[in-house]
Amino acid sequence: MNRIFGSSASRKPKPSLQDAIASTDTRISSIEVKIKKLDGELGRYKEQMSKLRNGPGKQAIQQRALRTLKQKKMYESQLAQLTQQTFNMESAALTTENLRNTMATVDALQASNKEIKKQYGKINIDKIENMYDEMEDLMERANEIQESLGRSYAVPDELDEADLEAELDALQLEEEEEGASYLTDMNKVPDFVDEAPVELNETPAPHQAVKETA
């Protein structure tokens, strides 16, 4: 029958690690409630025994308290086991999550590596070097053009240096002649001067004084 129709157990999906952790946490909460209830009973038994004298009544309460204490110890043992199981499962879940993150990181790095190789494959080093060579040639040509535009055309290239030196000597000679002519004009006596000036404080000669007396 199971081969023909299948079984319900085989169709049921297996619980995940998170499902197991949630189920264990539920059991832990239930056991903690029971332990808390047993603690309340033990407190009442302790209070009753404190009010009774030694005898059959007190012994009966002590037996109930012992049974309750045994139940509490049993639940505490189960609680410790379940707590350890939860810790182990949470550690396994954390390890699994870390592995998933690691695998995702590895996949991302591999994809990035492929993309980098793909991009570098499109780069031609020879073309880049040729481009730089062309840029260097263009810059040299630009400098030549700038030098050509800044060239001076005031002095023709066909002039001889000897001719220029002769012209320079002629200019210097003209300057010297002009300077000498200027000095001659400065030393020349003006035409309007008739006689030398007479000083006012000068003493008259003797023959001039005799003439004046006569």
VMD Tcl script that draws the C-alpha trace (Angstrom):
set ca {
  {0.00 0.00 0.00}
  {2.83 2.39 0.82}
  {4.42 1.64 -2.56}
  {1.18 2.49 -4.41}
  {-0.19 5.44 -2.48}
  {2.86 6.45 -0.50}
  {2.98 7.28 3.19}
  {2.17 10.55 4.85}
  {5.40 10.37 6.81}
  {7.50 10.35 3.63}
  {5.69 13.40 2.29}
  {6.23 15.41 5.45}
  {9.19 17.76 5.03}
  {12.10 17.33 7.39}
  {12.28 19.96 10.13}
  {14.97 22.55 9.70}
  {17.49 23.50 12.33}
  {15.50 26.60 13.22}
  {12.35 24.50 13.62}
  {14.20 22.17 16.00}
  {15.47 25.14 18.03}
  {11.96 26.59 18.28}
  {10.50 23.23 19.37}
  {13.19 22.80 22.03}
  {12.60 26.32 23.33}
  {8.91 25.49 23.71}
  {9.74 22.38 25.76}
  {12.14 24.38 27.91}
  {9.44 26.95 28.66}
  {7.00 24.18 29.65}
  {9.50 22.55 31.98}
  {10.34 25.89 33.58}
  {6.65 26.38 34.36}
  {6.50 22.92 36.01}
  {9.61 23.58 38.09}
  {8.13 26.87 39.26}
  {4.93 25.05 40.28}
  {6.90 22.41 42.21}
  {8.83 25.16 43.99}
  {5.49 26.56 45.19}
  {4.42 23.15 46.52}
  {7.72 22.66 48.32}
  {7.29 26.04 49.96}
  {3.86 25.08 51.30}
  {5.12 21.73 52.59}
  {7.98 23.47 54.36}
  {5.57 25.89 55.98}
  {3.25 23.08 57.14}
  {6.14 21.07 58.59}
  {7.33 24.09 60.53}
  {3.94 24.24 62.31}
  {3.64 20.51 63.15}
  {5.26 18.43 65.79}
  {7.03 15.20 65.08}
  {4.53 12.51 64.34}
  {2.62 10.67 61.59}
  {1.16 13.87 60.14}
  {4.49 15.54 59.79}
  {6.05 12.40 58.32}
  {3.31 12.20 55.64}
  {3.98 15.78 54.62}
  {7.72 15.03 54.49}
  {7.06 12.11 52.10}
  {5.05 14.38 49.80}
  {7.81 16.95 49.93}
  {10.39 14.31 49.00}
  {8.33 13.16 45.98}
  {7.92 16.76 44.86}
  {11.64 17.38 45.25}
  {12.43 14.28 43.15}
  {10.14 15.56 40.38}
  {11.83 18.92 40.51}
  {15.29 17.35 40.19}
  {14.10 15.29 37.23}
  {12.72 18.38 35.47}
  {15.87 20.33 36.24}
  {17.95 17.56 34.67}
  {15.76 17.65 31.53}
  {15.97 21.42 31.48}
  {19.79 21.28 31.57}
  {19.83 18.76 28.70}
  {17.44 20.80 26.56}
  {19.39 23.98 27.26}
  {22.58 22.28 26.11}
  {20.82 20.97 23.00}
  {19.58 24.45 22.19}
  {23.08 25.83 22.60}
  {24.51 23.17 20.30}
  {21.85 23.76 17.66}
  {22.30 27.52 17.81}
  {26.06 27.08 17.44}
  {25.46 24.82 14.43}
  {23.04 27.37 12.96}
  {25.59 30.15 13.47}
  {28.30 28.06 11.83}
  {26.00 27.28 8.93}
  {25.16 30.95 8.50}
  {28.85 31.86 8.58}
  {29.55 29.23 5.93}
  {26.78 30.63 3.77}
  {28.20 34.12 4.11}
  {31.65 32.79 3.29}
  {30.37 31.02 0.19}
  {28.51 34.15 -0.88}
  {31.72 36.14 -0.44}
  {33.68 33.58 -2.46}
  {31.08 33.63 -5.22}
  {31.17 37.44 -5.30}
  {34.97 37.42 -5.49}
  {34.95 34.88 -8.29}
  {32.41 36.92 -10.25}
  {34.47 40.07 -9.66}
  {37.63 38.27 -10.76}
  {35.97 37.17 -13.99}
  {34.74 40.71 -14.65}
  {38.20 42.15 -14.01}
  {39.78 39.66 -16.39}
  {37.12 40.46 -18.95}
  {37.76 44.18 -18.70}
  {41.54 43.81 -18.81}
  {41.16 41.59 -21.82}
  {39.69 44.56 -23.69}
  {42.73 46.73 -22.97}
  {45.48 46.71 -25.60}
  {48.80 47.87 -24.17}
  {50.25 48.47 -27.64}
  {47.38 50.79 -28.51}
  {47.89 52.74 -25.31}
  {51.61 53.16 -26.03}
  {50.86 54.25 -29.59}
  {48.35 56.76 -28.26}
  {50.97 58.24 -25.93}
  {53.47 58.43 -28.80}
  {50.94 60.27 -30.93}
  {50.19 62.66 -28.08}
  {53.90 63.37 -27.68}
  {54.26 64.09 -31.41}
  {51.26 66.40 -31.32}
  {52.70 68.30 -28.36}
  {56.01 68.75 -30.17}
  {54.22 70.02 -33.26}
  {52.20 72.43 -31.12}
  {55.42 73.78 -29.61}
  {56.90 74.24 -33.08}
  {53.82 76.14 -34.17}
  {54.04 78.40 -31.11}
  {57.70 79.11 -31.80}
  {56.90 79.89 -35.44}
  {54.13 82.28 -34.47}
  {56.42 84.05 -32.00}
  {59.24 84.59 -34.53}
  {60.35 88.20 -35.16}
  {60.16 89.48 -38.76}
  {61.55 93.04 -38.14}
  {65.05 92.15 -39.40}
  {65.22 90.33 -42.73}
  {67.16 87.07 -42.70}
  {69.16 88.03 -45.84}
  {71.04 90.95 -44.17}
  {74.75 90.42 -43.72}
  {76.32 90.87 -40.28}
  {79.20 92.88 -41.81}
  {76.75 95.35 -43.29}
  {75.02 95.69 -39.94}
  {78.33 96.35 -38.16}
  {79.29 99.00 -40.76}
  {75.95 100.72 -40.28}
  {76.42 100.63 -36.53}
  {79.88 102.26 -36.85}
  {78.38 104.96 -39.09}
  {75.73 105.70 -36.46}
  {78.39 106.03 -33.77}
  {80.43 108.40 -36.00}
  {77.40 110.59 -36.59}
  {76.79 110.79 -32.84}
  {80.40 111.87 -32.23}
  {80.24 114.56 -34.92}
  {77.00 115.89 -33.53}
  {78.57 116.09 -30.09}
  {81.64 117.99 -31.37}
  {79.50 120.46 -33.28}
  {77.46 121.14 -30.19}
  {80.57 121.89 -28.12}
  {81.91 124.29 -30.83}
  {78.69 126.25 -30.82}
  {78.82 126.54 -27.08}
  {82.39 128.00 -27.10}
  {81.75 130.53 -29.93}
  {81.54 134.23 -28.86}
  {78.19 135.84 -29.69}
  {78.14 138.52 -32.41}
  {76.38 141.13 -30.29}
  {79.31 141.55 -27.79}
  {81.36 144.77 -28.77}
  {83.98 144.91 -26.05}
  {84.98 143.16 -22.90}
  {83.00 144.19 -19.82}
  {84.59 146.59 -17.36}
  {84.68 145.77 -13.70}
  {83.26 148.56 -11.45}
  {85.87 148.33 -8.70}
  {88.88 148.54 -11.06}
  {91.47 151.47 -10.24}
  {92.13 153.93 -13.14}
  {95.55 154.11 -14.78}
  {97.88 157.15 -13.97}
  {97.77 158.82 -17.39}
  {94.02 158.73 -17.28}
  {94.05 160.61 -13.98}
  {96.33 163.39 -15.35}
  {94.08 163.96 -18.31}
  {91.10 164.32 -16.10}
  {92.97 166.94 -13.89}
  {94.05 169.04 -16.83}
}
mol new
graphics top color blue
foreach p $ca { graphics top sphere $p radius 0.5 }
foreach p [lrange $ca 0 end-1] q [lrange $ca 1 end] { graphics top cylinder $p $q radius 0.2 }
display resetview
